[in-house]
């Protein structure tokens, strides 16, 4: 599967809210997930390994009261890398309703995503 194919499939699955299915299908077992500098450590911080990435997603979902809307751009592909923007209109249990906007960057190796990194403003 080419990087472009992986990118298109990730966008397709995420737009339909199938984040865990995307991880199961497209991520390497030893994939790593990286948050911006200054992010909390532990489950919601930088993690390595597919099981840890699942737990990170579960922890985020546990904090969501309601997902109002999600917009995911088409991917921009360059070699083994691709990026997309994600904007979520979400009500978080502890913080109320907010818009979360981020740039997501992915690396593909051996037809699987082996690294995801997120860029967004903290606070």
C-alpha positions as CSV (number, residue, x, y, z in Angstrom):
1,X,0.0,0.0,0.0
2,X,1.5,3.3,-1.0
3,X,1.7,6.3,1.3
4,X,-1.0,8.0,-0.7
5,X,-3.3,4.9,-0.3
6,X,-2.6,4.8,3.5
7,X,-3.4,8.6,3.7
8,X,-6.6,8.3,1.8
9,X,-7.8,5.4,3.8
10,X,-7.0,7.1,7.1
11,X,-9.0,10.2,6.0
12,X,-11.9,8.0,4.9
13,X,-12.0,6.1,8.2
14,X,-11.5,9.2,10.4
15,X,-14.2,11.2,8.6
16,X,-16.6,8.4,9.5
17,X,-15.5,8.4,13.1
18,X,-13.7,5.0,12.9
19,X,-10.5,6.0,14.7
20,X,-9.7,2.7,16.4
21,X,-10.5,0.8,13.2
22,X,-8.1,3.1,11.3
23,X,-5.4,2.3,13.9
24,X,-6.0,-1.5,13.7
25,X,-5.9,-1.5,9.9
26,X,-3.2,1.1,9.2
27,X,-0.8,1.4,12.2
28,X,2.4,-0.6,12.8
29,X,2.5,-2.6,16.1
30,X,5.5,-0.4,17.3
31,X,4.0,2.9,16.1
32,X,4.6,6.0,18.2
33,X,2.3,8.9,18.9
34,X,3.8,12.3,19.7
35,X,2.1,15.4,21.3
36,X,3.3,19.0,21.4
37,X,6.1,19.9,23.8
38,X,4.6,20.6,27.2
39,X,1.8,18.1,26.9
40,X,0.9,16.0,29.9
41,X,2.8,12.8,30.4
42,X,1.1,9.4,30.8
43,X,-1.8,8.1,28.8
44,X,-2.5,11.4,27.0
45,X,1.2,12.2,26.3
46,X,3.8,10.6,24.0
47,X,3.3,6.9,23.7
48,X,4.9,4.0,21.8
49,X,3.2,0.8,20.7
50,X,-0.3,0.2,19.3
51,X,-1.8,-0.9,22.6
52,X,-0.6,2.4,24.2
53,X,-2.1,4.3,21.2
54,X,-5.5,2.5,21.8
55,X,-5.4,3.5,25.4
56,X,-4.6,7.1,24.5
57,X,-7.7,7.2,22.2
58,X,-9.8,5.6,24.9
59,X,-8.7,8.2,27.5
60,X,-9.5,11.0,25.1
61,X,-13.0,9.5,24.3
62,X,-13.7,9.1,28.1
63,X,-13.3,12.9,28.4
64,X,-15.7,13.6,25.6
65,X,-19.3,14.5,26.5
66,X,-20.5,15.1,23.0
67,X,-18.8,15.3,19.5
68,X,-20.8,18.0,17.6
69,X,-18.7,18.0,14.4
70,X,-15.4,16.9,12.9
71,X,-13.7,18.2,9.8
72,X,-10.7,16.4,8.3
73,X,-8.9,17.8,5.3
74,X,-7.6,15.8,2.4
75,X,-4.1,14.6,3.0
76,X,-1.0,16.2,1.5
77,X,1.6,13.6,0.7
78,X,5.3,14.0,0.3
79,X,7.4,10.8,0.0
80,X,6.7,8.6,3.0
81,X,5.1,11.5,4.9
82,X,1.6,13.0,4.9
83,X,-0.3,15.6,6.8
84,X,-3.9,16.7,7.3
85,X,-5.8,19.2,9.4
86,X,-8.4,18.1,11.9
87,X,-11.0,20.5,13.5
88,X,-13.3,19.1,16.2
89,X,-16.3,20.9,17.7
90,X,-16.5,19.0,21.0
91,X,-17.9,19.3,24.5
92,X,-15.4,18.0,26.9
93,X,-16.7,16.8,30.4
94,X,-14.2,19.0,32.3
95,X,-13.8,22.0,29.9
96,X,-17.2,22.5,28.2
97,X,-17.6,23.1,24.5
98,X,-14.6,24.0,22.4
99,X,-13.1,23.9,19.0
100,X,-9.9,21.8,18.8
101,X,-7.8,22.5,15.7
102,X,-4.6,20.6,14.9
103,X,-2.2,19.6,12.2
104,X,-1.5,15.8,12.1
105,X,1.7,14.5,10.5
106,X,2.2,10.8,9.7
107,X,5.1,8.7,8.6
108,X,4.6,5.5,6.6
109,X,7.1,2.6,6.7
110,X,6.5,-0.9,5.3
111,X,2.9,0.1,4.3
112,X,2.0,1.1,7.9
113,X,1.9,4.3,9.9
114,X,4.8,4.1,12.3
115,X,4.6,7.6,13.6
116,X,2.0,10.2,14.2
117,X,2.7,13.7,15.5
118,X,0.2,16.4,16.5
119,X,0.6,20.2,16.4
120,X,-1.8,22.4,18.2
121,X,-1.8,25.4,20.6
122,X,-1.8,24.4,24.3
123,X,-4.1,26.0,26.8
